[in-house]
Amino acid sequence: ATVILRYEEERDLPTPPDVTTQTDAQGRYRMCGLEAFREVRVRATYSVRRGKERKVELDRSQFVDLEVDVGDAAFLVFSVVAAEDGRPVEGARVQFSPIPLAGITDSLGRVAFRAIPPGVYGLAVRHIAFAPRDEEISVLGDQTAELRVELITQAITVAPLEVQITGRDPYLLTSGFYERRASIEDGYFGTYPEIKSYTTLGTFFRFKRELSVRYRRSRIILLNGRPASRLGYNSTRELNEIKFSRVRGIEVYPCHEAPPEIMNQVPDTVVLSDCNLVAIWTR
């Protein structure tokens, strides 16, 4: 907005020129070095809208935080619909310019703006399935209104999808299991198809010889990325109650090899020296 300061005329004294400045992104403005002991009128203008005028008397060495407005704010509701059948358009973006004001329509195709200063604005409505719409609207002070915006369906071109079948467990894939398997050398990783032949040997921690010999040191056990103790499993014996057929994968390696996304789940009170981490992923 533009803020204009105009000095009052005084008999037998020259009238200083008007002082004009622009507001920043927070609507603040500053005018320094003004002539003291003078009466002035201050008015803000926005676009073609003239705001209310304020009168103030300036004093020497005085800081005045003067609020001026461009009229009472308006309350507008936009209803965005498809032009061909009038159905609500959810997820449309309604954006004003030049002010940084925007919103997304809800399931009823509606979006509300509660405090719009009076003025003339550019309005842009966008949705991926519809042709863009741009228009100019005039907002009046203290206005409450619902505006209907119709969008025309527009065909869009989508790049062809490429599907790759990897044979990987989707859950292990999103948890980073395969990335850790490729990057951690001093560890053991096994998915259910790889370890199911060892079910006859009993429990989780005895189905592979290296898990009972190479990883005999103190262990931190995570179940689906969380400390097993927080899930009610306070010992390996209680973990043996989980059916082996539910196991998606298991990973074991020294604690110092564990990446941050895994170690962030370990309580701060746990001593991490000379220990191994065992992470079990289940269905």
N, C-alpha and C positions, 0 to 999 in steps of 0.2 A: 504494500500500500504506500501511497505518497502522503506525507504529512507536511502541511503548509502552516507556517507561523507568520501571522500578519500583525504588525504593530498598529496600535490605535493612534489616530491623529491627535496631536496636542497643539494648542494654540502657540504660535510664535516659535515652534520647534520643528526642525525637519523630521520627516517620517522616514525611519530606516527602511531599506528594501525588505521584501518578504524573504523568509528563510525556508528552503524546501529540502527534505531528505526522504530517504526510502527506508522502510522497515526491513528487518532481517527475517530469517526463517521462523523465528519465534515471535514475530510481530513487534519487536522492540525497535525503538529509534532513539537517536541521540542528537542533541543540538547544543553546541558549546560556544562560549564567547558571546552570548547575547547581551544586549544593552540592558543594564539594570534599571530599576525604578521606572519601568514602563509597563503599561498594560498591553497585553497581546491577546489575539484570538487564534486558537489552534484548531485545525480541521484535518481529518483524514479522508482521502479519496481512494476508492478501489475500482479499477476499470472505469465505468461511466457513472459509478455511484458515489455521491457526495455524502460523507458522514455528518454526524452531529458536530456542532461547533462548541468548543470550550473556551471560556475566558479566564485568564489568570494574570496576576500581577507579579512581575519579576522583581526579585530582590538581589542585592549583591551577595556573592559567595553562597548562594542558595542552590541546593539541588532539589529539583522538582521532578517527581515521578508522576507524570501526567498521562492518564489513560484517556484515549479518545477512541470512539467507535464509528463504524460505518453503517450503523443501523442494527436493529435486532436480527439475530440469526434466524435462518429458515430451517424448517424440519421437512425433509423430502423423503418419500419412499418411492423407489423405482420397482416396477413390476415388469420383468423381462419375459416375453413369451415368444413362441414360434409363430411366424406370420401365417403359415398354412393352416394350422389347426388350433392356435391359441393355447397350446399346452405350456406350462411353466418351464423355463430353462434354468436348470440348476447349474451352478459353477461358472456363470458368466461374470466377467470382470467389468465393473462400472467405474470409470476413472474420470476425474475432473482435471482440467488444466486452466490456468497455470498453477493452481494450488495443488500441493501433494496430497490429494484426497482420493481414496479408492476403496472399493468393497467388492465382495463376492456374493452372488445371489444364493439363497438357501433352497431347500427342496420345493418351496412354493414359488421360486423364481423371483423372490423379493430381497431387496437390500435397502437399509435405511441409513440416512445421513442426518444427524441430529443438530448440527451447528454449522450451517453454511452461511458465510457472510453474504449480504446482498451484492449483486453484481452480474456481469455477463461472463459465462464460462463456456469452455469447450468441453464436450462430453463424448467419451469414447467407450463403446460397449464391444467386448470381445468374447468369443467362445470358439473353440477349435472346430465345432461342427457347423458354424454359421458364418455368413459373410459379415465382415466388420461393419460397424455403424458409427458414424461420426456426425455430430450436429452441435449447434450452439443453443444454449438455453439462457434465459434471463431469470435470475432469482430475485424475488422481491423481499424486502424486510418483513420479518414476522410472518412469513408465509408457511402454511402447512398444506401439503398437497401430495397426491400419489400420481406418479407419471407412468404411463404404459409405453414400453419400448418393444417393438416387434423386430425380430431377427429373421432373415431369410436363410433357409438351409443352403449350405454350400458343400459340394463334394470335395473331399480332400484326398490327396495321394499319400499313401503310407508305404514306406519302404518294405520290401518283402522280408518276412521273418525267416531266420535261419535257426533251425532246431538241431542241436547236437546231443546225441545220446552218449553219455559218458559212463553209465553204469555206477555212478557214485550216489551215495545216500544223500538226498537233498538236505536233511537235517545236519549231517556232518559237514556238508559243503558250506552251509551258511554259518556254522559255528567255527570255521577256520581249521577244521581237523586236517584236511588234506594239505593246506599250506604249511602247517606245523610239521606234518609228516615229511614234507619235502625239504624243510629247512633245518630241522633238529637231527643231528647225526647220532648223538649219544642217547638214544631212546628207543622205545618199542611202541609200535602202532599196529593195531589190528582191528579190522572191521568184523562184523558178525560172520560173513561168509568165510573169513580167514581163520576164525577161532572156534567155529561151531563144532569142529571135529574133536575138540578137546573137552567137550562137555562131560564125557565119561570120567574125566580126572577129578571132577568135583567142583570146587569153588572158583570164584573169580581169580584169586591170587595163586592158584596152583595149576591152572590149565596150561601154563607154559613154564618150562624149567627156568628160563632166565628171569621170570618174574619173582621166583622164590629164592634164587641164588644171587643174581646180579643186583636186584633191587630189595635186598633184605633190610636196608637201613630204615630209619624212621620215615613215615609216610604222611603226606597230606593228601587226603582223599576228597575229590570233588565229584559230585553227582549232577550231571547236566549243567555244569558250570557253576554250581554252588557248593559250599562246604557240606559234606554229607552229614556232619553233626547237626547243622541247622535244619536238616530235613528229617531228624529223628533217628539217624543211623549213627550210633555212638561207638560202634566197633565193627571190625571186618566180619565178625560172626553174624551181626544183624544184616550186613549187606548181602550175606549169602542167601537171605530170604528172597531176594529178587530173582525171578526166574531168568535163567540163562537165555531163553529165547527172546527176552525183551532187550538184550544188549545190542546196540547199534555199533558201538566201537569202544575201544579202550586205548588210552595213551599213557605211557609211563616214561619219565625222564628226570634227571636231577633238577632240583628246584632252581638252580642258577641258570638252567637252560630254558626255563619257562618264560614265554613272552609276557609283556605287560597285561594284555587282555585277559590272560589266565590268572596271573598273580594278583591282579586287582581284586579278585574274589576271595583271596586268602586273608583271614583276620590279621590285624596288625600285631596281635599278641603272640602269634605263632613264630617260633624260632625257625629261621629258614636255613641255617647252616647245616651241612651234612644231612640233607634229607632228599627224598624223592617225592615227586608229585604224581599221583595216580588220578586220572580223569576218566570217569565212566559215563558213557552216553547211552541212554535207554530210550525205548519207544514210549 
